[in-house]
Amino acid sequence: MAKAIEAYVNELRETRLWRSVFRSGTGATSLHRALAVQQNIFLHLFSVKMRRAALNVSVTWYLGTLSLATFLILVSTGIPLMLYYHPSVPQAYADMKDLQFVVSAGVFLRNMHRWSAHAMVLLVFAHMFKVFYRGAYRTPREFNWVIGVVLLIITLFLSYTGYLLPWDQLAYWAITVGSNIMSAVPLLGQKMRFLMLGGNSVNANALLRFYVLHCVILPLAAILFIGIHFWRIRKDGGLYTGEGKTHE
Amino acid sequence: MGKIREAWHFLFGDSARAFGTLSVALVLLLAVVPVKHHFREWAQYQSRYLQLIRQRGDAATLQRRFQGGLRQTWLPELGVVDRCTTCHVAMKEDSLADVSTQPFRPHPPIPHSLTDFGCVMCHRGQGAATTVEEAHSSTKAWEQPILPARYIESACGQCHQNALVGTPQLNAGRRLLARYGCVGCHMLRTPDGVQVAATDEPPPLTHIAEKTTREWTYAWLKNPQAYSVSATMPDFKLTDAEARDIATFLIEQSTPSGAATKKASLAGEAQEGASVYGEAFCASCHAVQNAAGLMVGGDIGPELTRIGSKVKPEWLDEWLRNPKGYAAHTAMPRYRFTDKQLWLLEGFLMGKTDSDLLANVRLDAATKEQAVHGRVLVNERGCASCHEINGVNRPDNFAPDLTVVGSRSLAKLVFAPGVAHTLPDYLAAKIRQPRVFGNQLKMPQYSFSSAQVDELVTALLAQTERAQTLPAELRQPEQAVSHYQPAGKAGKLIDDMQCFSCHAINGRGGDMAPDLTWEGSAVDRQWLLSFLKNPNTLRPALIRRMPKFNLTDAETATLVEYILTAYQTPAFDADSIDANKFTAEDREQGRQLFYSRYACQACHIVDPQNDKGYIGPTLTQVGARLSPAWIFHYLKNPQVMRPGTVEPNQHLSDENARGLTAFLAAQKGAKK
């Protein structure tokens, strides 16, 4: 049985259709494996080879991967949530109520999104601490550390912008307080606050702005910087496994 | 220990096992979603309902009408999304009236369609919710829990600014708001933007020193109800010194009214004075507390039980001669009393004293400091919100705006200890004992009964944000305020005698006496002349009757001429039926109709010897009073001629109405 399946899969891999998609061909040689990674759009960001030690849990605690996983959960729950949500003042809260009471698995979707968001912030921080205390930010990875800091800020802004969208008291006051803190910036404070809220108070314009930031601008920026981040891991010599084991 | 290690190895021994274990865990975790979906609360109620109706006689009909699944009333223009009917499935099933278990009781009959308004418009609660807890009593993510049933009339008040027959509690609450000075300090607007005006006519204090003393003012400020049980003035909880200083200031700011101050008449015979009081029907507006503590009289003017302890005799004389000379906007008519009548009446009123009232009032001599402090207090306490005071402006926005108080968010309220955290309880506590919310608060202490508190809360709960944003076609405005003002000399007379205090004309005026809008079509000139000279001829048995105003002949003629010319109905010509054309046959036919067919004698009296009807007016002289044309048209359709009359519409044929008219027109009373 198992052999029959294996034979069938091997046969499948030799078909023209398969080969037109996966051009690296079959084979267990290092070349084949390297090609399989290099020629795949999703995998080509990564090194074609990596040290087995880098896969040990203790090296990274998989914190970066877990951050990515929560990000993927957030995207995949966020898109269905967008189907039920209108970023308009009276409707936004009513949509929360619909998700809570009427939409099948609506509460599940919202909770997944919310808890994943919390988890992502936590994981990103943990990831940074791990990188920092293991010294993985040092040359040649200092630029990737900077990218990481940018990604941290994007993560925090995603959380902050998402917080307003339910349009409840908690949201309203959190954003009011947050934007007031922003206005304390010397000279530019008031202008920045006005720009962010689209007005002088948290209102319909702020809701729309936060919605666009949360669902379009910040996710796109996150994807872009995640791409650069991963690409730099490869360019900087793969995952950092410890002192003396990395390239100069 | 070994077992745990074994289990760990079994589950996470290698990466394939760990992957498998975590996958199973994830699937189980996700399975929670469909399980929870299956056990939805409302689905349980619907299946219980189906069990309930299965045992009933009309099971097939009920079953057919039942619509399962999520139900909702969606009214976008009202912002209503009510899913209450998902559980309350039998709202319209009148045959289930005997079912007592909720949520399956049908809705009691109301004048509106349930589907036109939804549920939350009236009952509050969270309409979008599909769980009992959230829908009924959520206060965290939804600030309006279900409204207790005893305030339900407030819901009607959101659209209906007019007084409805079915909402006595709401109507009473609204009257209280206007009468007890609430709207003196608080802004209160109807959804049409009209500011609710006070109806208690607080007296101006600009000439108060002419009227009363510093001692009385002090006693009054300390406890208004001690002077007059029915006083609408609340207790401001003033200390002795504060009351003294305000009294000093009020007396000091007083200016002369400019009305001629005559030497006070001396006290007359109390007995004769009482009869002047009675003949002038003072009791129609003013009340006096009798020995049993009951109020006898009307509530338009102030209570007079202890008037002698309050006013100065000079002032009383000046006031009775010309009320407008003292207070330009008073509702008090100018009676044109003779000097003798005045003498008797003043004696009678000044005799109404209460020796206890001022017995313990010993005030220090008035000083400049007192007056200065008094002025500060008068400003602080907002006295000028209701009373006109020299040199003190009416404060703006003195107290919180109550226009949308019925939607006030609980998060923004500060509750006193022991007050339940709901809006109705908050409002009731605020009205009952404002000072428990803080001693520095300015709201005075009223002495409302708990029924009155409920009425006030009901009226306040009607002031919702939703009421402000209702579509125009749902708004039932208050009856438009008429500013009708009769012209010329007659107009001045009507003003002078304050006819509008009792009579309404063209939508303006009181409802104590008949509406006079079409009086000119109704009455006979000769009768009207003699009636104005001596009003006691009509309905002598009534307690509230038209007072005698001592009009001169010229004044009477002016009034009669004006009434007969200006107050004509457009519906018919007053001279269209000539009483002289009626034959004896007509009258006989009318008599039979009166006594046999329509049995009018059940309510009316034509023959004082035999008839016993006391519900309607006596008709022995009706022919002398009313024009035949009026009688005819009134009989044809009483409610059109006199809206609100209890006279039934008998749907008379023209012939029968004519016969009755002939009979009644002949009733001219005893020949003099």
Chai-1 contact restraints between the chains, C-beta under 6 A:
chainA,res_idxA,chainB,res_idxB,connection_type,confidence,min_distance_angstrom,max_distance_angstrom,comment,restraint_id
A,K97,B,A128,contact,1.0,0.0,6.0,A-B,restraint_1
A,F101,B,A128,contact,1.0,0.0,6.0,A-B,restraint_2
A,F101,B,A129,contact,1.0,0.0,6.0,A-B,restraint_3
A,F101,B,T130,contact,1.0,0.0,6.0,A-B,restraint_4
A,A105,B,V33,contact,1.0,0.0,6.0,A-B,restraint_5
A,F108,B,V33,contact,1.0,0.0,6.0,A-B,restraint_6
